[in-house]
Amino acid sequence: MFRARENQLVLPGDFFLPFGGKLNEDNRWVKLAQVIPWRKVEKHCGEQFKSRTMGQEAYPVRMALGALIIQERLGLSDRETVQQITENPYLQYFIGLPEFQQKPPFHPSLMTHFRKRLGSDIINQVNEWIAEEQDDDHADSDDQDGGSGSEADTHATEVRAENTQEMGNQGKLLLDATCAPADIAYPTDLSLLNEAREKLEEIIDVLHAARKGGKRKPRTYREKARKAYLAVAKQRRVSPRVLRKAIGKQLRFVARDLRIIARLKDEVGLSVLSRRQYHQLLVICELHRQQEEMYRKRTHRIEDRIVSISQPHVRPIVRGKARANVEFGAKVAVSLVNGYARLERLDWNNFHEGLTLQAAVEAYRERYGCYPETVLADKAYRTRENLRYCKERGIRLSGPALGRPSKSLAVEQKRIEQQDAAERNEIEGKIGEGKRLYGLGLIRARLRETSETVIALQLLVMNLERRLRLLFCAILSRFMATSVSGRVLMLT
């Protein structure tokens, strides 16, 4: 049951500490709580969920979102996140508790429920609100406790959009794409088939235990299959002929287990299996079909290839990078405007980056009321269709113009290309920051929907950190200006 909170925002001075004292208002978690528009988030979440008068009352939105932000900002596990919140009063204030408590505010298993409950759509909307408010002085007195997003903000945004539309194209849009690798072992055909065989043997044990009449257990030759797998897996170098022979053996073992399960299904049914085992059985059936087809056609490519039984949604993404030619995860298209990153597209299948340019430009126009003056992107975005699209709208797309280069403009064109490359480093650094500091380089969530939520959360945390840095810089500059003016008055 979702219930809106009338006053879930607590000032730092009102947070009760049983051991005395008050919270430091300059603490980063206190300042970060003032940046996030909690009221707008709660209102938006309330519109997404159906109102129910019965059932257990849901946890506050601030607690759910705050816990997820803490986890991604500090790079913690679910259990460690709850432990840190239990021990730290600033983290308890950040998630909206009115006073310090020594017991955990919720069970660690609810972190997965929070990721499912919010979802990537809500997180992207919050990220959009954070990126829209680029001036710290734009907040009014109602936003001091974190409740930004008043009618004055909306009116100011509309006025700004009208002004920029009258001035023509404004601003720069940076585009790039990357892969957010999933936390899976490097997949090989032999290891996948061996894992599938082991899981099928567990399913056979469960189905046989449900049989009546003391019937004999079907033979699976699991020891023989395990020995055949290890004989090849332990070798440093395996010839293609030996590897193909080993894959054929494992395919036959898996096919035998599937036939056994088909017979047992007619006797006891599949209702005795757990939900996880039933899902694994469906994935393994598709995996066996793909591997058998590739084995028969002597190829290593197939559409929607499964590379993980536990995460069947993960796909191989060919990137052609020096470090890893192929990555396994979701492909993410990111845009950057004024240092704030936005998620333009997320897909588990590989896609061409150039297809996201027009949608990103139209989204820029919807946000700011005008087209960008320049779009900085790599060569993958310079398709003929994108060049024609940008030319019709007066947008300069980075890179050389089509046709034979002019000798008179060669020096100027080279200077512009060098400047564009230098400015485009900002989005490369932003993606690198997300992978090094905020977990974008390894997504540990296992479900498809929770993985998408985690990726959106990491972009949100990066934008919050930028807002926090700008806030502290503004406070420091005002402090320095006050100190200098005070010294001038003393000297005069």
N, C-alpha and C positions, 0 to 999 in steps of 0.2 A: 504494500500500500504506500503510494507516494503522497507525502504531505508537505506543502510549502511551509518554510520557516519565515515567520514575520521578522524576527530580529536575531539572526544567527551570526551577525558580525559584532565582534567584541573589540573594543579599543585596547591597546597594549597596557594602559594603566589600569583597566578594569579586570585584567586576567589575574585570578587569585592564586597566589603561591603560598602553600601551607608553611614553608620555612622562612617566610618574610621577604621583603623587597618587591621590586617591580621589574617588569621586562624592559630591556634596553630598546628604546624606540628606533635606534639606528642599526639594530641587528638586521642582517640580510633577509631572514625569514619574515620579520615584521614588515620590512619594506616590500618584500615580494607579495605579501598578503594584500598590501594596499594597491598593488598594480593590477591584480586579477579582478575582473568585474564579476564578483560572486553572485550578485543579484540577477544580472542578466543570464548567467549560466543556469541558475536555479529556475528562472522563468522559462528558459529555453528547454531545459530538461523536463519541466512539468508539462510542456506542450507535447513532448514526445511520448510520454507514458499515459496510459489510460488511468483515470482516477478511479480508485477502488476504495470502498468504505470498509471492507473486511480484509483480513489477512495481517501478517506481521508488518509493522511499519518499517519502511526502507530507511537505510542510513542516509544522513544528509548528503547533498551533492557536494558540498564543500569538503566533507570528510573523504568522500570517494575520490574526487579529483585531486585534492591536496595530497592524499597518500600516494597516488600514482605519480604526481610531480616529484615528490620526495624520493621515490624509488628510482626514477630515471635520472634525477639530478645527482644523486649520490651513488648510483650504480649498485643497488642492493638487491638481494633476493627478497621474496615475499616475507619470509620469517624474520630476516634481519631488518626489514623496513618497519614491521610492527614493533620489534624490540627497540629500535632507535626512537620511534615515536613515544614509546612507553617511558624511556629514560630522559627525554629532552623536552623541557617545557616550551621552548620556542617552536618545536615541531607540533606540539599539541595545540598551541595557539594558531599555528598555520592551518591546521585542519578544522578549526572552528570550535574547539572545546572552550568552555567558559572558565575552567579552572584546571589546575594540575591534578592528575590522578595517577596512582601508582599501578593500576591494573591496565592491561591492554584494552584499547578502545574497541577492537574487533579482532576476530580470529584471522590468522594469515591466509586461510583458504578463501576468504572473501575478496582477496586482491584479484583473483581471476574473475569473480563475479563483478567487481567494479569495472574491469576492462571490457567485459561483455556488456554491462549496463550502459556505459557511456558510449563506446563505439567510436570509430574514426570520424564519423560525420559530426558529432558533437565536439570532439577535440579540434577538428579543423575549423569549426565555427568560432570556438574560443580563440584559436590562433589568429583568426581573421580580426577579431575585436582587438587583440593585443597589437597587431601590426597596424591597425588603423590609427591608434592613438600614439603618434610619434612625438608629440610635444607634451612634456610633463606639466606645463602650465595650462594645458587644455582641460584639466580636471577641475571641477567645482567643489564647493564645500561638502556636497553630499557624497563625494567619492573618497573622502579621507579614510574611511574604514574599508575601502576595497570595493565599494558599490558604484563603479563608474558606469557610463552608458546612459546618461540622462537625456532629456529632450534637448537641452542646450547642445550636447555633443552631436546629436543627430542633425540639428539645424546647422551647426558649424560645418559638418561634413558636406551637407547639401550646398552650402554657400561656396565652399572650397571647390566642389566639383563644377559648379557653374562658372566660377572664375577661371579655372583651368581650361574649361571647354572654350571660353572666349579667347584664350591666349593661344590656342592651337596645340600641337603636339608638345608634350612636356615629359621630362624624366627619362630614365634609362631602365630597361628591363633586362635582367640577366637570366639566362636559361641554361640548364644542364641536367643530365640524367646520371643516375648511379644505381648500383645494386645493393640492397640490404640483405646480406647473406644470412641464411637461417642456421641455427645451431644443430647441424647434422654432420655425421661422419662422411668423409669423401666417398661417394657411392661408386661401386663397381658392380658389374653384372653378377660376378661370382658371389660377392658378399651379400647382395640383395637376395639372391636365390637361397643362400644358406640361412639367412634370417627368416625368410618366408617359410622354409621347411621347418625350422624350429618352432615357429608360431603355429603352424598347422599341426605339428605333433602335440602341442599343448591342447589344441582344440579337440583332437582325436581322443586324448585322455579324458577330457570333460564329457564328451559324448558317450564314450564307452562306460564311464562310471554311472551314467543314467540308464543304461540298458538293464533289463530284467532277465532272469533265468540263468545267470552265471555263464553267459556265452564267452567264447574265447576272444581275447583281444586281437584285433587285426595286426599283422606284422608290418612295421614301417621301416625296418632296417636303419634305424636312426644312428646306431654306432658305426655301421659301415659308411653311411652318408657323411657323418662327421669326420671320419678318418680320411675319406676321399677329399673332402674340402681342405683339411689341414695340410694334406700332402702337397697341395698346390699353393695355399695361402702363405705357408712358411718359407717358400722359396723367394730369394731376392729377385731373380730374373726368371720370368716365365715366357717361354716361346709362345707365339700365337697358336700353334698347333696344340700344345699341351693345355693352354687356357681354353680353347674351344672345346676340347674333349672334356675338361672338368665342368664347363658350363652345361654341356649336354647331359652329363650325369646328374647334376643338380636339377635340371629341368625334368628329367624322368622321375626323380625322387618326389619333386613337388607335384607332378601330375598324378603319381600313385597316391599320395596323401589326399589330393582333391577327390579322387575316385572313391577312396575310403569314406571321406566325409559325406559324399553324395549318398552312399549306401546307408550310413548311420543316420542321415537326416530323415530318410524314409521310415526309420524305426522309432526314433525318439524325438525328431524335430530339432529345430535350432533355438527353441525357447530356453533351453538350459544354458545357453551361452550368455556371457555377460555382454553388455552393450559394446564394450571395447573389443572383445573377441569377435563379435559379429561384424563390426566395422573393419577389423583387420582381415577377416575372411573375404569381404567384398574387395578390398584393396589388393589382396594377394591374387584373387582370380583375374583381375585386370593386369596385374604385374606379370603373371604367368603368360597371359595372352600376348603381351607386348614382347616379353623376352623370347617366347617361342617364335614369334614372327620375325624378330631380328635375327635369331639363330638360323632360321630357315632361309632367309634372304641374304644372310652374311653381311649385315649392315649394323651400324651403331646408332642409327637415327630413326625416330618414330614420333608421331604426333602425340603431344601431351604425355611425354615420357615420365613415368613415376621413378623418382630417385630416392624416396624415403617412404617406408611403410607407415611409420608413425605420423608423418606429415606429407600425405599424398598430394597436397596442393602445391608443394614446392616444385619449381621447374628449373632446368639448367638455363642460365643466361650467359650467352657468349658475349664477352666484353672485349676480348683481345688485348687485355692489359699485360704488362710485363710480369707482374707478380702472379696473376692468375688469369689464364685465358678464358676459363669458364668459372662462373660463380653460381651458387645455388641459393635462390631466394627470390624476393620481390624486386621488380624494377621500378624505380621511383624517379619521376620527373619533378624537378624543383625549380622554382622561380625566386629571384631575389630582387627586392626593391628597397632602397634606402637601408640596406643591411638586414632586412626582415625576410625570412624564408617562408615560402608557402608551398604546399603540396599540390601540384597541378594534376598529377596522374599517378596512380599506383596500380600495377598489374602484375600478376604472378607469371604471365606469359610474356615472352620477349616482344617488344614493339620498337618501331623506329622512332627515334627522338624527334625527327622533323615533323611528325604528325601532331605534336603537342604545341607547336609554335602558334598557330592561329587561335586555338582555344585559349592559350595563355595571354595573347594580346587582347582578345575580346574580354577576358576576365579583368585585365588591367584597365580597359576602358570603362567597364562597369564599376570598378572600385573608385577610380579617380576622375571619371567624366571626360577623359580625353585619351587619345592614343599616345604611346610612348614616342619620344623623339628618336631613340636608338634602341635596338635590340642587340645585345651582345651574346653570341652563341658560337659554338664550334662549327666545323664544316658539315656535320651531319644535318644541321638545320637549314643549310643553304640549298634547298631544292628549288627547281624552277617555279613550282607553284607557290612556295613561300616567298621567293623573290618578287614574283608578280603581285602577290598579296600585299607585301610591304610597300612596293612602289606605288600602288594605287592609293595607299593611305598615308603617303608621305613619311614613311618610317625607314630609317637607314639601318639595314641589316649588316652587321659586321662582316668583313671579308672583302676580297677584291671584286670589282664589278665584272660582269660577263663580257666576253669579247676580248679582242687584242688590247693589251695595256698600252696606254698613251705614254710616250717617252717624256713629254713635257710635265705630266702629272705623276711620274714614277716616284719622285722624291716625296711629294706630299702624300701620295697613297701609302708609301712605306711608313711614313711617320704616323698616319692614322691607324694603320694596322698594328704597329707597335703599341700605341696608346690603348687601342681596344683590347689587345692581349693583356696588357698590364691591368686594366680595369676588370677584365673578366676573371682575373686571378681571385677576386673577392668571393665568387661563388664556389670556386675550387677549394678555397680555404674554408668556406662555411661547411661544405660537405666533409672535408677532412676533419674539421672540428667536431662534427656530429659523430664521425666514426671513431675518433680517438678518445673523446671525453664523454659522450652521451650514449654510447652503446649502439649506434647505427651500423657499426661494423660487424655486429653479431647479435641477431634477434633471438632471444632465448624463449620467447613465447612459442607454444607448440600449436595452438589452434590458428586457423586462418584469420578469424575475426579479431582475436586478441593480438595477433602479430601486426595487423593493420592498425590497431589502436596504439600499440607500442611505437610504431614508426611515426604516427601523427604526434604522439606525445613528445618524442625526441625533438621534433621541429618546434613544438610549443615551448619546450624548456629552453632551447637555444634562443628563441625570441624573448622569453622572459629574462634570461641572463643579459641580453643586450639592453633591454629596458632598465634593468637593475644597474648596469654599468653607467648608462646615461644619467640615471637618477643620482648616483653617487658623484658623478662628474659635475652635475649641476649644483649639488650641495657644496662640493669642494670649491667650485668657482665663486659661488656667492660668499662663502666663508673667506676666501682670499681677497675678494673685492672689499668686504667689510673691514678686514684687517688693514688693508692698504689705506682705505679712507680714514680709518681711525688714526693711523700713524701720521697721515698728512695733517689732520686736525691738531694733533699733539705738537707737531713741528711749527704750525702756524700760531 
